[in-house]
Amino acid sequence: QLQLVESGGDLVQPGGSLRLSCLASGTVFSSYTMGWYRQAPGKQRELVAHITTGGRINYANSVKGRFTISRDNAKNTVYLQMNSLKPEDTAVYYCNANRGLNYWGQGTQVTVSS
């Protein structure tokens, strides 16, 4: 069983930055593809970025050039550095781990507003 705990969500002004963290426990973290998803009110959950076990990265077009995903296997942690935040980035951000089965964290709220 894999447990995921996100942190780092906050209220930030447009143009600001945040770094989200997701700590995994309970299994071999390095064997999972890790991802960040988000869900805004009234919308479906969408992929923001993911990073494979080999370090291959994929971003949603809406965040390319602004967000950076990274992982530290020694710390069992995946990060999402978010720069140049926009109001449309407001959502609950969820950490995901995938190795055939999907595991989800509880989510962390990011609000971008002046």
C-alpha positions in Angstrom: 0.0 0.0 0.0 1.3 3.4 -1.0 0.4 6.6 0.9 0.9 10.0 -0.6 0.8 13.3 1.3 0.8 16.6 -0.5 1.9 20.0 1.0 2.7 23.5 -0.2 -0.7 24.8 -1.4 -1.5 28.4 -0.5 -3.1 31.6 -1.6 -0.8 33.5 -4.0 -1.1 36.6 -6.1 -1.0 36.3 -9.9 2.6 36.1 -11.1 3.7 34.5 -7.9 5.3 31.1 -7.3 4.7 28.1 -5.2 6.4 24.7 -4.7 4.2 21.7 -4.0 5.7 18.6 -2.4 4.4 15.0 -2.3 5.9 12.6 0.2 5.4 8.9 -0.5 5.6 6.1 2.0 5.0 2.4 2.2 6.7 1.1 -0.9 9.5 1.5 -3.4 9.0 5.0 -4.6 11.5 4.9 -7.4 9.5 2.2 -9.3 6.5 4.5 -9.7 5.7 7.1 -12.4 4.8 10.1 -10.4 2.4 12.9 -11.5 0.6 16.0 -10.5 -3.1 16.5 -11.4 -5.5 19.3 -10.7 -9.2 19.8 -10.4 -10.9 23.2 -10.5 -14.5 23.7 -9.3 -16.9 22.3 -11.9 -14.2 20.8 -14.0 -12.7 17.4 -14.6 -9.4 16.4 -13.0 -6.6 17.0 -15.5 -2.9 16.0 -15.8 -0.5 18.8 -15.0 2.8 16.9 -15.3 4.3 13.5 -14.8 7.8 12.1 -14.5 8.6 8.5 -15.2 11.0 6.2 -13.4 13.6 7.0 -16.1 13.1 10.7 -15.7 11.0 11.3 -18.8 8.7 14.3 -18.3 5.5 15.4 -19.8 3.6 18.7 -19.2 0.1 19.9 -20.0 0.4 22.6 -22.7 -1.2 25.1 -20.3 1.8 24.9 -17.8 4.7 24.4 -20.2 7.5 26.9 -19.5 6.0 27.8 -16.1 5.9 24.6 -14.1 8.7 22.2 -13.4 8.2 18.6 -12.0 11.1 16.8 -10.3 11.6 13.8 -8.1 14.1 12.9 -5.3 14.1 9.2 -4.9 16.3 9.3 -1.9 13.6 11.4 -0.1 10.6 9.6 -1.6 9.4 13.0 -2.8 8.1 14.5 -6.0 7.9 18.3 -6.4 6.0 20.7 -8.6 7.6 24.2 -8.9 5.0 26.6 -10.2 6.1 30.0 -11.5 4.2 32.9 -13.1 0.9 31.6 -11.6 -2.3 32.7 -13.2 -5.9 32.8 -11.7 -6.8 29.8 -14.0 -4.2 27.7 -12.1 -6.5 27.8 -9.1 -7.5 24.2 -8.2 -6.9 21.4 -5.9 -3.7 19.7 -6.8 -3.3 16.0 -6.4 -0.3 13.8 -6.3 -0.5 10.5 -8.2 1.6 7.4 -8.3 1.2 4.8 -11.0 2.6 1.3 -11.6 -0.4 -0.3 -13.2 -2.5 0.7 -10.2 -3.2 4.4 -9.4 -2.7 5.9 -5.9 -3.8 9.4 -5.0 -3.1 11.9 -2.2 -5.7 13.9 -0.5 -5.0 17.1 -2.4 -3.7 20.6 -1.6 -5.5 23.8 -2.5 -3.8 26.4 -4.7 -5.6 29.7 -5.1 -4.2 32.4 -7.4 -6.0 35.7 -6.7 -5.2 39.3 -6.1 
